[in-house]
Amino acid sequence: MKSSELTELLAQENIKEEDLPALLVNALTKKKLRVATAESCTGGLVSGAITSVSGASGVFDCGVCSYANHIKHKIVGVREETLNTYGAVSDRTASEMARGIRLLAGADIGISTTGIAGPLGGSLYKPVGLVYIGVSTANGLRAEKMLLGENNADRERIRELAVTAALYFALKETEKL
């Protein structure tokens, strides 16, 4: 999904980016669900967005900033084989991060972010703005591929959009549980 598609999706659902943290906390509270985060490229911004909302302590126990691969492996439970074969920025790593943090925290929903915010680090196959959002529940596991580098988006905007996507996917997951 491109950043323009994410923006359009939010507009169609009449959701403002800045309202997502409160919408998520309220939905989690209403359904008595808990969320946990494992973040790489967003560096704790998803956890920060959730905990900026009063009442977040009732739905959020744990956020891990797993920027380094050895932390992804040792703390969050990403298999070394996954990191060596597919890399830190991959759908498999995002999925394993989401599952690992959900299990570590005993949460209902695990959300992860891993990607290339730039301006350095991109390649032909993994360009700046490529971000994977992992989503894990007891019902399933998936990773959403995001291409957030449209319109020469800078590092800050790519990270903001990744946070928005993570919060949105977590919110959508509450509707399924």
C-alpha positions as CSV (number, residue, x, y, z in Angstrom):
1,M,0.0,0.0,0.0
2,K,1.3,3.4,-0.9
3,S,1.1,6.5,1.4
4,S,-1.5,8.0,-0.9
5,E,-3.6,4.9,-0.6
6,L,-3.3,5.0,3.2
7,T,-4.3,8.7,3.2
8,E,-7.3,7.9,0.9
9,L,-8.4,5.0,3.1
10,L,-8.4,7.1,6.2
11,A,-10.4,9.8,4.3
12,Q,-12.9,7.3,3.2
13,E,-13.4,6.1,6.8
14,N,-13.4,9.7,8.0
15,I,-10.4,9.1,10.3
16,K,-7.8,11.8,10.9
17,E,-4.3,10.7,11.5
18,E,-4.1,12.6,14.8
19,D,-7.3,10.8,16.1
20,L,-5.9,7.3,15.6
21,P,-4.3,6.9,19.0
22,A,-7.4,7.8,20.9
23,L,-9.6,5.7,18.6
24,L,-7.4,2.7,19.2
25,V,-7.2,3.1,23.0
26,N,-11.0,3.6,23.1
27,A,-11.7,0.5,20.9
28,L,-9.3,-1.6,23.0
29,T,-10.8,-0.4,26.2
30,K,-14.4,-1.1,25.0
31,K,-13.5,-4.7,24.0
32,K,-11.2,-5.3,26.9
33,L,-8.2,-6.1,24.7
34,R,-4.5,-5.4,25.1
35,V,-1.9,-4.4,22.5
36,A,1.9,-4.6,22.5
37,T,4.4,-3.2,20.0
38,A,7.8,-4.2,18.6
39,E,9.3,-1.3,16.7
40,S,12.4,-0.8,14.5
41,C,12.1,2.1,12.0
42,T,9.6,4.0,14.2
43,G,11.9,3.8,17.2
44,G,9.1,3.8,19.8
45,L,6.8,6.3,18.1
46,V,3.9,3.8,18.0
47,S,4.2,3.1,21.7
48,G,4.5,6.8,22.3
49,A,1.3,7.5,20.3
50,I,-0.6,4.9,22.2
51,T,0.7,6.0,25.7
52,S,-0.1,9.7,24.9
53,V,-3.7,8.8,25.4
54,S,-5.1,8.9,28.9
55,G,-6.3,5.4,29.9
56,A,-3.6,3.6,27.8
57,S,-2.3,1.8,30.8
58,G,-5.5,-0.3,30.8
59,V,-4.7,-1.6,27.3
60,F,-0.9,-1.4,26.8
61,D,1.7,-3.3,28.7
62,C,4.8,-3.4,26.5
63,G,6.6,-1.8,23.7
64,V,10.1,-2.9,22.6
65,C,12.3,-0.7,20.4
66,S,14.2,-3.5,18.6
67,Y,16.4,-1.5,16.3
68,A,19.3,-3.9,16.3
69,N,18.9,-7.4,14.8
70,H,20.3,-9.1,17.9
71,I,17.5,-7.5,19.9
72,K,14.9,-8.6,17.4
73,H,16.2,-12.1,17.9
74,K,17.0,-12.2,21.7
75,I,14.0,-10.1,23.0
76,V,11.3,-10.3,20.4
77,G,12.0,-13.8,19.1
78,V,12.7,-13.3,15.4
79,R,14.6,-16.4,14.2
80,E,18.2,-15.8,13.1
81,E,17.4,-17.8,10.0
82,T,14.7,-15.2,9.1
83,L,17.1,-12.3,9.6
84,N,19.9,-13.9,7.7
85,T,17.8,-15.1,4.8
86,Y,15.2,-12.3,4.4
87,G,16.8,-9.4,6.3
88,A,15.4,-7.1,9.0
89,V,13.2,-5.3,6.5
90,S,10.9,-8.1,5.3
91,D,7.4,-9.4,5.7
92,R,8.7,-12.4,7.6
93,T,10.7,-10.4,10.1
94,A,7.7,-8.1,10.7
95,S,5.4,-11.1,11.2
96,E,7.8,-12.7,13.7
97,M,8.2,-9.4,15.5
98,A,4.5,-9.0,15.9
99,R,4.0,-12.6,17.1
100,G,7.0,-12.4,19.4
101,I,5.8,-9.2,21.1
102,R,2.3,-10.5,21.5
103,L,3.5,-13.6,23.2
104,L,6.0,-11.8,25.3
105,A,3.4,-9.4,26.6
106,G,0.5,-11.8,26.7
107,A,-1.4,-9.3,24.6
108,D,-4.3,-9.8,22.3
109,I,-2.7,-7.9,19.4
110,G,0.9,-7.6,18.5
111,I,2.0,-4.8,16.1
112,S,5.4,-4.4,14.6
113,T,7.2,-1.9,12.3
114,T,10.4,-2.5,10.4
115,G,11.6,-0.6,7.4
116,I,13.9,1.9,5.8
117,A,13.1,5.5,6.8
118,G,16.1,6.9,5.0
119,P,17.6,9.0,3.7
120,L,20.3,6.3,3.7
121,G,20.0,2.6,3.5
122,G,17.7,2.1,0.5
123,S,18.5,-0.1,-2.4
124,L,16.8,-1.1,-5.7
125,Y,15.0,-4.0,-4.0
126,K,14.4,-2.3,-0.7
127,P,13.9,1.4,-1.4
128,V,13.7,4.2,1.2
129,G,10.1,4.3,2.4
130,L,9.6,0.5,2.4
131,V,8.0,-0.4,5.7
132,Y,6.4,-3.7,6.8
133,I,3.7,-3.6,9.5
134,G,3.3,-6.9,11.3
135,V,0.0,-7.8,12.9
136,S,-0.5,-10.8,15.2
137,T,-3.5,-12.2,17.1
138,A,-4.5,-15.6,18.2
139,N,-6.5,-15.8,15.0
140,G,-3.6,-15.2,12.6
141,L,-0.5,-13.4,11.5
142,R,0.3,-11.1,8.6
143,A,2.5,-8.4,7.4
144,E,1.4,-5.3,5.4
145,K,3.8,-4.0,2.8
146,M,3.9,-0.2,2.8
147,L,5.6,2.1,0.3
148,L,5.8,5.4,2.1
149,G,8.5,7.3,0.2
150,E,6.1,8.9,-2.3
151,N,6.5,12.5,-3.2
152,N,10.0,12.6,-1.8
153,A,8.7,12.0,1.7
154,D,11.5,12.7,4.2
155,R,12.5,10.5,7.2
156,E,10.2,12.2,9.6
157,R,7.2,11.8,7.3
158,I,8.0,8.2,6.5
159,R,8.1,7.4,10.2
160,E,4.9,9.3,10.9
161,L,3.1,7.4,8.1
162,A,4.4,4.1,9.5
163,V,3.0,5.0,12.9
164,T,-0.3,5.9,11.2
165,A,-0.4,2.6,9.4
166,A,0.4,0.6,12.5
167,L,-2.3,2.3,14.6
168,Y,-4.8,1.9,11.7
169,F,-4.1,-1.8,11.3
170,A,-4.3,-2.3,15.1
171,L,-7.6,-0.5,15.1
172,K,-9.0,-2.6,12.3
173,E,-7.9,-5.7,14.2
174,T,-10.0,-4.8,17.2
175,E,-13.0,-4.9,15.0
176,K,-12.3,-8.6,14.2
177,L,-11.8,-9.7,17.9
